[in-house]
Amino acid sequence: MPKKITAVGYSAAMARAEAEPARARFWVGLDVGLRNTAVCVVDADGAVVHQMSMKSDATEIGRYLRKNFKSHVSMIGMETGSLSPHLAAQLRRQGFPVAVLDALQVHRVLSIKRNKTDTNDARGIAEITRSGREYLTEVYVKSSLSFEIRAYLIMRDRLVKQRRETEAMIRGLVRVYGGRIEGGTESPATYRSRAIDQMCLIADRENIDLRPRVLPLLDLCQSFYDEAQRIERELDLLAAANPVCRRFMEIPGVGTITALSFFSAIEDPHRFRHVEDVAAYLGLTPRVYQSGDSLTHGSVSKMGNQMTRTHLVSAATVMLSNTKSFSTLKDWGLRLSKRVGFNKAKVALARKLAIVMLSLWRDGTHFMAKAANVEAHRELMRRQAAV
């Protein structure tokens, strides 16, 4: 437990707080590390009241603030990071206001310091929390349900990537000895059969038996596939139980993975002022550089969540190339692809898809294949909600 503070600066600050309780306000900056967190407290004038380092534990930090600063803490600031969601949720549960700031933007502000130390970083975060929050992006901290869904999606994504990388490694090993494993299959059993056939041919031709070395890797690929399938079945159950995700999956090309990915990345559809803002949030809008008379529109920013952006682009690709049902959205994407090319069109369609999905979520409506039917359907849903 932290000891009672006896520093002169702290005593003077608390004396002023006792004399003028209405003006007694303190801002706290936390530079969170895996084991320890640097804490800096500043007053309304930006003067440092106290600095120290303690365990990265919300209970310890909350006890320190309650014991020494009572109810005078105006805001606690911290950067985004792996521990930030947990610490922010626990501190808010204890009644403290917490602002989680974008780490990239905070880094750019703190980089003006000549010496980078945890103490200096905590001081800078406290000062940003006191006077600079209007200029930096405050990050929305999602609920535990969203993090649980994201964890499932990340595990599935890693398993699929590891299986594909292992299969590519086996394909490269066999190719050294003149073998060739044909691609074009998602089934590990089919891939295993083709790999064994090629290894048998190599054993006959070169008198080299690769099976003792490669068969354990094929077993590993099968394990990756089975575990990914298990996670996908659990995700199917989660999506089926979620009415928002069920509406998302009415859109051609949008499946369980894309629906849950978008749902968990946004969580609260009303935190965007305009529905178009979701495209910029997911990094699907072009970068803009303007200086004097020059104005350049570059490629998409690729900011925000990479996995959800990839899922939306995949859904747009499926809509353009694999779906047979007509929709105004698909027709717009096909016309655009003839003008700018398929790759640019699928990204543009992913951007429009994100806007459509957020609109469905906010309005409580269903996907309409024809754009002409949207307003009538929206009005019908409004009347039903008013009854």
C-alpha positions in Angstrom: 0.0 0.0 0.0 1.4 3.5 -0.9 2.6 5.5 2.0 1.1 8.9 2.9 2.6 11.6 0.8 4.7 14.1 2.8 6.2 16.2 0.0 6.0 20.0 0.4 4.3 20.5 -3.0 1.6 18.0 -2.2 1.0 19.6 1.2 0.6 23.1 -0.4 -1.7 21.8 -3.1 -4.0 20.0 -0.6 -4.0 23.1 1.6 -5.3 25.2 -1.4 -7.8 22.4 -2.1 -9.1 22.6 1.5 -9.4 26.4 1.3 -11.2 26.4 -2.1 -12.9 23.0 -2.5 -14.8 24.2 -5.6 -11.5 24.9 -7.5 -9.7 21.8 -6.2 -9.0 19.7 -9.3 -6.2 17.3 -10.2 -5.3 15.6 -13.4 -3.5 12.2 -13.5 -1.3 10.8 -16.2 -0.5 7.1 -16.3 2.4 5.7 -18.3 1.4 2.0 -18.2 4.0 -0.7 -18.3 3.6 -4.5 -18.1 4.8 -4.6 -14.4 5.0 -1.0 -13.2 3.1 2.2 -14.0 4.5 5.8 -13.7 2.0 8.1 -12.1 2.0 11.9 -12.3 -0.5 14.2 -10.8 -0.8 17.9 -11.8 -3.0 20.7 -10.5 -5.1 23.3 -12.4 -1.9 25.4 -13.1 0.0 22.4 -14.6 2.4 22.2 -11.6 3.4 18.7 -10.6 1.8 17.7 -7.3 3.3 14.2 -7.0 5.0 11.6 -9.1 5.7 8.0 -8.3 5.9 4.5 -9.7 3.6 1.6 -8.6 2.4 -1.8 -9.8 0.2 -1.9 -12.9 -2.8 -2.8 -10.8 -6.1 -0.8 -10.8 -6.8 -1.5 -7.2 -3.4 -0.1 -6.1 -3.8 3.0 -8.3 -7.3 3.6 -7.1 -6.3 3.3 -3.5 -3.4 5.7 -4.0 -5.7 8.3 -5.6 -8.6 8.0 -3.1 -6.2 8.1 -0.1 -4.2 11.2 -1.2 -6.5 13.2 -3.5 -10.0 12.3 -2.1 -12.7 13.2 -4.7 -10.7 16.0 -6.4 -9.5 13.9 -9.4 -10.9 15.5 -12.6 -9.6 13.0 -15.1 -7.1 10.1 -15.5 -5.3 9.9 -18.8 -3.5 6.9 -20.3 -2.4 5.7 -23.8 -3.9 2.8 -25.7 -2.1 -0.5 -25.0 -2.7 -4.1 -24.1 -3.4 -3.3 -20.4 -5.4 -0.1 -21.0 -8.9 -1.6 -21.5 -8.6 -3.6 -18.3 -7.2 -0.7 -16.2 -9.7 1.8 -17.7 -12.7 -0.4 -16.9 -11.5 -1.2 -13.4 -10.8 2.5 -12.6 -14.2 3.6 -14.0 -15.8 0.9 -11.8 -14.2 2.6 -8.8 -15.8 5.9 -9.8 -12.8 7.6 -11.5 -13.2 9.4 -14.9 -10.8 7.9 -17.4 -9.7 9.1 -20.9 -7.8 6.6 -23.1 -5.8 8.5 -25.7 -4.6 7.3 -29.1 -1.0 6.1 -28.5 0.3 7.3 -31.9 -0.9 10.9 -31.4 0.4 10.9 -27.8 3.8 9.7 -29.0 4.0 12.6 -31.4 3.3 15.1 -28.7 5.7 13.5 -26.2 8.5 13.2 -28.9 9.3 16.9 -28.3 11.0 15.9 -25.0 14.7 15.5 -25.3 14.8 12.6 -22.8 12.2 9.8 -23.0 11.6 8.4 -19.5 8.5 6.9 -17.9 8.4 9.9 -15.5 8.5 12.4 -18.4 5.9 10.4 -20.3 3.5 10.3 -17.3 4.0 14.1 -16.9 3.3 14.7 -20.6 0.1 12.5 -20.5 -1.1 14.3 -17.4 -0.6 17.7 -19.2 -2.4 16.4 -22.3 -5.3 15.2 -20.1 -5.5 18.6 -18.4 -5.3 20.9 -21.5 -5.0 18.9 -24.8 -7.8 16.4 -25.0 -9.7 18.5 -27.5 -6.8 18.1 -30.0 -6.2 14.4 -29.6 -8.5 11.4 -30.3 -10.0 9.8 -27.2 -10.4 6.1 -27.8 -13.7 4.3 -27.1 -13.1 1.3 -24.8 -15.2 -1.6 -25.7 -17.0 -4.0 -23.4 -15.8 -7.5 -22.3 -18.2 -9.1 -24.8 -16.6 -7.3 -27.7 -13.2 -8.3 -26.5 -14.3 -11.9 -26.2 -15.6 -11.9 -29.8 -12.4 -10.3 -31.0 -10.3 -12.9 -29.2 -12.2 -15.7 -31.0 -11.8 -13.9 -34.4 -8.0 -13.4 -33.8 -7.5 -17.0 -32.8 -9.3 -18.2 -35.9 -7.3 -15.8 -38.1 -4.0 -17.0 -36.6 -4.9 -20.7 -37.0 -5.8 -20.2 -40.6 -2.6 -18.3 -41.4 -0.4 -20.8 -39.6 -2.0 -23.7 -41.5 -1.5 -21.9 -44.8 2.1 -21.0 -44.0 2.8 -24.6 -43.0 1.3 -25.9 -46.2 3.4 -23.4 -48.2 6.5 -24.6 -46.4 5.7 -28.2 -47.2 5.1 -27.3 -50.8 8.5 -25.6 -51.0 10.3 -28.6 -49.4 8.7 -31.0 -51.9 9.5 -28.7 -54.8 13.3 -28.9 -54.1 13.2 -32.6 -55.1 11.1 -32.0 -58.2 7.7 -32.6 -56.6 4.7 -30.4 -57.2 1.6 -30.2 -54.8 -1.3 -28.8 -56.7 -3.2 -26.0 -54.9 -6.8 -25.0 -55.1 -8.1 -26.8 -52.1 -9.2 -25.8 -48.6 -9.5 -29.3 -47.3 -6.4 -30.5 -45.3 -7.3 -34.1 -46.1 -7.1 -33.4 -49.9 -3.8 -31.5 -49.4 -2.4 -34.4 -47.3 -3.3 -37.0 -50.0 -1.6 -34.9 -52.7 1.5 -34.3 -50.6 1.9 -38.0 -49.8 1.5 -38.9 -53.5 4.3 -36.5 -54.4 6.5 -37.8 -51.6 6.0 -41.4 -52.9 7.0 -40.3 -56.4 10.1 -38.6 -55.0 11.0 -41.8 -53.0 10.7 -43.8 -56.2 12.7 -41.4 -58.4 15.3 -40.0 -56.0 15.4 -42.7 -53.3 14.7 -40.0 -50.7 11.9 -40.6 -48.2 10.5 -37.3 -46.9 7.5 -38.8 -45.1 9.1 -39.1 -41.6 9.8 -35.4 -41.7 6.7 -34.1 -43.4 3.9 -36.3 -42.0 4.1 -34.6 -38.5 3.7 -31.2 -40.3 0.6 -32.5 -42.1 -0.8 -33.7 -38.8 -0.2 -30.2 -37.5 -2.1 -28.7 -40.4 -5.0 -31.0 -39.6 -4.9 -29.8 -36.0 -5.0 -26.2 -37.1 -7.9 -26.8 -39.4 -9.9 -28.7 -36.7 -9.4 -26.0 -34.1 -10.3 -23.3 -36.6 -13.5 -25.2 -37.4 -14.4 -25.5 -33.8 -14.0 -21.8 -33.3 -16.1 -21.1 -36.4 -18.9 -23.2 -35.0 -18.9 -21.2 -31.8 -18.9 -18.0 -33.8 -21.9 -19.2 -35.8 -23.8 -19.7 -32.5 -22.8 -16.2 -31.3 -24.0 -14.6 -34.6 -27.2 -16.6 -34.7 -28.0 -15.3 -31.1 -27.3 -11.7 -32.1 -30.2 -9.9 -33.9 -27.9 -7.2 -35.3 -25.5 -9.8 -36.8 -28.5 -11.6 -38.3 -29.5 -8.4 -40.1 -25.9 -7.9 -41.3 -25.9 -11.4 -42.8 -28.9 -10.6 -44.9 -26.5 -8.6 -47.1 -25.1 -10.8 -50.0 -21.4 -11.6 -49.3 -21.6 -10.9 -45.5 -21.1 -14.0 -43.4 -20.7 -14.8 -39.8 -17.0 -13.7 -39.6 -17.6 -10.3 -41.2 -20.8 -9.6 -39.2 -19.2 -10.4 -35.9 -16.0 -8.5 -36.8 -17.9 -5.4 -37.7 -20.2 -5.7 -34.6 -17.3 -6.1 -32.2 -15.2 -3.3 -33.8 -18.0 -0.7 -33.5 -20.1 -2.0 -30.6 -22.0 1.4 -30.2 -23.4 2.6 -33.5 -24.3 6.0 -32.0 -20.8 7.1 -31.2 -20.4 8.3 -34.8 -21.9 11.7 -35.6 -22.4 10.8 -39.2 -22.7 7.2 -40.7 -20.0 8.1 -43.2 -17.5 8.5 -40.4 -17.3 4.8 -39.9 -15.4 4.5 -43.2 -12.6 6.8 -41.9 -12.6 5.0 -38.6 -11.9 1.7 -40.3 -9.2 3.2 -42.6 -11.2 2.9 -45.9 -11.0 6.6 -46.9 -8.2 8.1 -49.0 -5.5 10.1 -47.4 -5.5 13.9 -48.2 -2.5 16.1 -48.3 -3.0 19.8 -48.9 -0.3 22.5 -48.9 -0.8 25.8 -50.7 -2.0 25.1 -54.2 -1.3 21.4 -54.1 -4.1 18.9 -53.1 -3.3 15.2 -53.3 -5.7 12.3 -52.6 -3.7 9.2 -51.9 -4.6 5.6 -51.2 -6.8 4.6 -48.3 -5.3 5.5 -44.9 -5.4 1.9 -43.5 -6.0 3.3 -40.0 -8.2 1.6 -37.4 -8.7 -2.2 -37.1 -6.9 -4.1 -39.8 -8.7 -7.4 -39.3 -12.2 -5.8 -39.7 -11.0 -3.9 -42.7 -9.8 -7.1 -44.3 -13.1 -8.8 -43.6 -15.1 -6.0 -45.2 -12.9 -6.1 -48.3 -13.3 -9.9 -48.5 -17.1 -9.5 -48.2 -17.0 -6.9 -51.0 -15.0 -9.3 -53.1 -17.5 -12.1 -52.6 -20.4 -9.8 -53.4 -18.8 -8.7 -56.7 -17.5 -12.1 -57.9 -19.4 -14.9 -56.2 -23.0 -13.8 -55.4 -25.7 -14.3 -58.0 -28.5 -12.2 -56.4 -29.1 -8.7 -57.7 -28.7 -5.6 -55.5 -28.1 -1.9 -56.2 -25.0 -2.1 -54.1 -23.5 -4.9 -56.3 -24.5 -3.1 -59.5 -22.7 0.0 -58.3 -19.6 -2.0 -57.6 -19.6 -3.7 -61.0 -20.0 -0.5 -62.8 -17.2 1.1 -60.8 -14.9 -1.9 -61.5 -15.2 -1.4 -65.2 -14.1 2.2 -64.8 -11.3 2.0 -62.2 -10.5 -1.7 -62.0 -11.5 -4.5 -59.7 -9.0 -3.9 -56.9 -10.1 -0.3 -56.4 -13.7 -1.1 -56.8 -13.7 -3.8 -54.1 -12.2 -1.3 -51.6 -14.7 1.3 -52.5 -17.5 -1.2 -52.2 -16.1 -2.2 -48.7 -16.3 1.4 -47.7 -19.9 1.7 -48.9 -20.7 -1.7 -47.2 -19.5 -0.4 -43.8 -21.7 2.7 -44.2 -24.7 0.5 -45.1 -24.2 -1.9 -42.2 -23.9 1.0 -39.7 -27.1 2.5 -41.2 -29.0 -0.8 -40.8 -27.8 -1.0 -37.2 -28.8 2.6 -36.2 -32.1 2.5 -37.9 -33.1 -1.0 -36.9 -33.9 -1.8 -40.6 -33.2 -4.7 -42.9 -31.1 -4.8 -46.1 -33.0 -3.8 -49.2 -31.7 -5.1 -52.5 -33.1 -2.1 -54.4 -32.2 1.4 -53.2 -35.6 2.7 -54.2 -37.2 0.6 -51.5 -35.0 1.8 -48.6 -37.0 5.0 -47.6 -40.3 3.1 -47.7 -38.9 0.3 -45.5 -37.3 2.8 -43.1 -40.6 4.7 -42.7 -42.4 1.4 -42.1 -39.9 0.4 -39.4 -40.4 3.9 -37.7 -44.1 3.4 -37.6 -43.8 0.0 -36.1 -41.4 1.2 -33.5 -43.8 4.1 -32.6 -46.7 1.7 -32.0 
